[in-house]
Each structure stands twice: as structure tokens, then as C-alpha cells.
């Protein structure tokens, strides 16, 4: 389960950012998580709570926004979300596509106490 190492990295990075800004109190961490990132959302949520124990992030919430897989078809020159994780071909012309989004794993925003 690599979700624990991801959760620990999130906590460490958010801690560094908050300390560099004078000790912000974080109430929620917003995470963009691509469907192709290879991360189990439920496992990550569980691990985040464990990683926060004993830190100033204890009690904060991890809010995960799932990012769909988006592809670009060079033949049609269009971008669209894939309908099936088993078929990444263009829905119009069945050409091979390039993955544009779906691998994300990034902290998108922090909610802080006033």
C-alpha cells in the first residue's frame, strides 16, 4: 500500500508550506487525483488521517477531486473524456489518442482558518 507514503508526503509538503507562510492553520486539503494515478481514494483518505496524527494537520480533512481521463485525437483535433478505461481510441474516428489528463496527483488548494 503506497497510499501511506503519499499521505505522509502530502502532510510534510503542506506543513512546509504553512510554516513558510507564518504557521497557517489548515482545515482542509484539496487534492486533484487522476483516474490513472494508481491511487486508491479510500485507502488514501484512511492513510491521510493516520499521517496527520500528532501533527498540526490533525483534524483536517482531505477532499479528493477525481480527475477524469481526457484524451486528444490528432486526426480529429478534438479533446474528450474517455468513456471506458478499456478503450482510449477516439470515439469519432477510432484513431489512437494522446492522454492529456488523468495522471494528476497534486495538492490543488488549502482551506485555512481565519
C-alpha positions as CSV (number, residue, x, y, z in Angstrom):
1,X,0.0,0.0,0.0
2,X,1.8,3.1,-1.3
3,X,-1.0,5.4,-0.2
4,X,0.6,5.8,3.3
5,X,3.8,7.2,1.7
6,X,1.7,9.5,-0.5
7,X,-0.3,10.7,2.6
8,X,2.9,11.3,4.6
9,X,4.3,13.3,1.6
10,X,1.1,15.4,1.5
11,X,1.3,16.2,5.2
12,X,5.0,17.0,5.0
13,X,4.6,19.3,2.0
14,X,1.6,21.1,3.5
15,X,3.4,21.5,6.8
16,X,6.4,23.1,5.0
17,X,4.1,25.5,3.1
18,X,2.2,26.5,6.2
19,X,5.4,27.1,8.1
20,X,6.8,29.2,5.3
21,X,3.7,31.4,5.5
22,X,3.8,32.0,9.2
23,X,2.0,29.0,10.7
24,X,-1.3,28.8,8.9
25,X,-4.0,26.6,10.5
26,X,-5.2,24.2,7.8
27,X,-8.8,22.9,8.0
28,X,-8.9,21.1,4.6
29,X,-6.5,20.0,1.9
30,X,-7.9,19.7,-1.6
31,X,-6.3,17.1,-3.8
32,X,-6.6,16.5,-7.6
33,X,-6.4,12.8,-8.2
34,X,-6.3,11.5,-11.8
35,X,-8.1,8.2,-12.6
36,X,-4.8,6.8,-13.9
37,X,-2.7,7.8,-10.9
38,X,-2.8,4.3,-9.5
39,X,-4.0,5.5,-6.1
40,X,-7.0,4.0,-4.2
41,X,-9.0,7.0,-3.0
42,X,-10.5,5.3,0.1
43,X,-7.1,3.9,1.2
44,X,-5.6,7.4,0.8
45,X,-8.3,9.0,2.9
46,X,-7.7,6.5,5.6
47,X,-3.9,6.9,5.4
48,X,-4.2,10.7,5.5
49,X,-6.0,10.6,8.9
50,X,-3.2,8.4,10.2
51,X,-0.4,10.6,8.8
52,X,-2.0,13.6,10.4
53,X,-2.0,12.1,13.9
54,X,0.2,14.2,16.2
55,X,0.8,16.9,13.6
56,X,-0.8,20.4,13.3
57,X,-2.9,18.9,10.5
58,X,-4.6,16.6,12.9
59,X,-8.4,17.0,12.4
60,X,-8.1,18.5,8.9
61,X,-10.0,17.0,6.1
62,X,-8.6,15.6,2.8
63,X,-11.0,16.5,-0.1
64,X,-10.3,14.5,-3.2
65,X,-11.4,15.7,-6.6
66,X,-11.2,12.8,-9.1
67,X,-9.8,14.0,-12.5
68,X,-11.3,12.0,-15.5
69,X,-9.1,10.7,-18.2
70,X,-9.0,13.2,-21.1
71,X,-7.5,12.4,-24.5
72,X,-6.6,14.3,-27.6
73,X,-7.2,12.9,-31.1
74,X,-4.6,14.2,-33.6
75,X,-6.7,13.1,-36.5
76,X,-10.0,14.9,-35.4
77,X,-8.1,17.6,-33.5
78,X,-10.6,17.1,-30.6
79,X,-10.2,16.6,-26.9
80,X,-12.7,14.5,-24.9
81,X,-13.1,12.3,-21.8
82,X,-12.8,8.6,-22.3
83,X,-15.9,6.6,-21.8
84,X,-14.2,3.4,-20.8
85,X,-10.9,2.7,-19.1
86,X,-10.5,-0.2,-21.6
87,X,-10.6,1.9,-24.7
88,X,-8.7,5.1,-25.2
89,X,-9.3,5.3,-29.0
90,X,-11.1,8.3,-30.4
91,X,-14.9,7.9,-30.2
92,X,-15.3,9.5,-33.6
93,X,-12.7,8.0,-35.9
94,X,-11.2,5.2,-33.7
95,X,-7.7,6.7,-34.1
96,X,-5.0,6.4,-31.4
97,X,-5.1,9.3,-28.9
98,X,-2.8,11.1,-26.6
99,X,-3.6,11.2,-22.9
100,X,-3.9,14.8,-21.8
101,X,-5.2,14.5,-18.2
102,X,-5.8,11.7,-15.7
103,X,-2.4,11.2,-14.1
104,X,-2.7,14.1,-11.7
105,X,-1.7,13.7,-8.0
106,X,-1.4,17.3,-6.7
107,X,-2.5,19.5,-3.8
108,X,-4.8,21.9,-5.5
109,X,-5.8,24.2,-2.6
110,X,-5.7,24.6,1.2
111,X,-8.5,25.8,3.4
112,X,-7.2,27.7,6.3
113,X,-8.8,29.1,9.5
114,X,-9.3,32.8,9.6
